[in-house]
Amino acid sequence: MIWRSGYPEVPVGGTTLPAMVESAIERRGEHTALIDGPSGASVSYAELGRRVLRISAWLAGRGVGPGHTVAIWAPNTPPWAACALAAMRLGARVTAMNPAWTA
């Protein structure tokens, strides 16, 4: 089932979230991109970019691409963000399955 918001679509200038992050990687390099609240661990834009490239190569090698949906069963941490961006970079949709969610 496809869910659509009742709000108008937000224009993003003909770009995608992975492209926006890629642009930030080029401009921000070693600046902090993500911080894991509970642990305080941080990831730079450059490291996030390296992770996204590695994960997207791994996913592409397993046939993930446009039209696929990738379910990520993990807590909301910097690695989750890298996996989601990698899947989106390949044109796949992402759905979250956080193990902390309850019935």
Secondary structure as a PSIPRED ss2 file (coil, helix, strand):
# PSIPRED VFORMAT (PSIPRED V4.0)

   1 M C   1.000  0.000  0.000
   2 I C   1.000  0.000  0.000
   3 W C   1.000  0.000  0.000
   4 R C   1.000  0.000  0.000
   5 S C   1.000  0.000  0.000
   6 G C   1.000  0.000  0.000
   7 Y C   1.000  0.000  0.000
   8 P C   1.000  0.000  0.000
   9 E C   1.000  0.000  0.000
  10 V C   1.000  0.000  0.000
  11 P C   1.000  0.000  0.000
  12 V C   1.000  0.000  0.000
  13 G C   1.000  0.000  0.000
  14 G C   1.000  0.000  0.000
  15 T C   1.000  0.000  0.000
  16 T C   1.000  0.000  0.000
  17 L H   0.000  1.000  0.000
  18 P H   0.000  1.000  0.000
  19 A H   0.000  1.000  0.000
  20 M H   0.000  1.000  0.000
  21 V H   0.000  1.000  0.000
  22 E H   0.000  1.000  0.000
  23 S H   0.000  1.000  0.000
  24 A H   0.000  1.000  0.000
  25 I H   0.000  1.000  0.000
  26 E H   0.000  1.000  0.000
  27 R H   0.000  1.000  0.000
  28 R H   0.000  1.000  0.000
  29 G C   1.000  0.000  0.000
  30 E C   1.000  0.000  0.000
  31 H C   1.000  0.000  0.000
  32 T E   0.000  0.000  1.000
  33 A E   0.000  0.000  1.000
  34 L E   0.000  0.000  1.000
  35 I E   0.000  0.000  1.000
  36 D C   1.000  0.000  0.000
  37 G C   1.000  0.000  0.000
  38 P C   1.000  0.000  0.000
  39 S C   1.000  0.000  0.000
  40 G C   1.000  0.000  0.000
  41 A C   1.000  0.000  0.000
  42 S E   0.000  0.000  1.000
  43 V E   0.000  0.000  1.000
  44 S E   0.000  0.000  1.000
  45 Y H   0.000  1.000  0.000
  46 A H   0.000  1.000  0.000
  47 E H   0.000  1.000  0.000
  48 L H   0.000  1.000  0.000
  49 G H   0.000  1.000  0.000
  50 R H   0.000  1.000  0.000
  51 R H   0.000  1.000  0.000
  52 V H   0.000  1.000  0.000
  53 L H   0.000  1.000  0.000
  54 R H   0.000  1.000  0.000
  55 I H   0.000  1.000  0.000
  56 S H   0.000  1.000  0.000
  57 A H   0.000  1.000  0.000
  58 W H   0.000  1.000  0.000
  59 L H   0.000  1.000  0.000
  60 A H   0.000  1.000  0.000
  61 G H   0.000  1.000  0.000
  62 R C   1.000  0.000  0.000
  63 G C   1.000  0.000  0.000
  64 V C   1.000  0.000  0.000
  65 G C   1.000  0.000  0.000
  66 P C   1.000  0.000  0.000
  67 G C   1.000  0.000  0.000
  68 H C   1.000  0.000  0.000
  69 T E   0.000  0.000  1.000
  70 V E   0.000  0.000  1.000
  71 A E   0.000  0.000  1.000
  72 I E   0.000  0.000  1.000
  73 W C   1.000  0.000  0.000
  74 A C   1.000  0.000  0.000
  75 P C   1.000  0.000  0.000
  76 N C   1.000  0.000  0.000
  77 T C   1.000  0.000  0.000
  78 P H   0.000  1.000  0.000
  79 P H   0.000  1.000  0.000
  80 W H   0.000  1.000  0.000
  81 A H   0.000  1.000  0.000
  82 A H   0.000  1.000  0.000
  83 C H   0.000  1.000  0.000
  84 A H   0.000  1.000  0.000
  85 L H   0.000  1.000  0.000
  86 A H   0.000  1.000  0.000
  87 A H   0.000  1.000  0.000
  88 M H   0.000  1.000  0.000
  89 R H   0.000  1.000  0.000
  90 L C   1.000  0.000  0.000
  91 G C   1.000  0.000  0.000
  92 A C   1.000  0.000  0.000
  93 R E   0.000  0.000  1.000
  94 V E   0.000  0.000  1.000
  95 T E   0.000  0.000  1.000
  96 A E   0.000  0.000  1.000
  97 M C   1.000  0.000  0.000
  98 N C   1.000  0.000  0.000
  99 P C   1.000  0.000  0.000
 100 A C   1.000  0.000  0.000
 101 W C   1.000  0.000  0.000
 102 T C   1.000  0.000  0.000
 103 A C   1.000  0.000  0.000
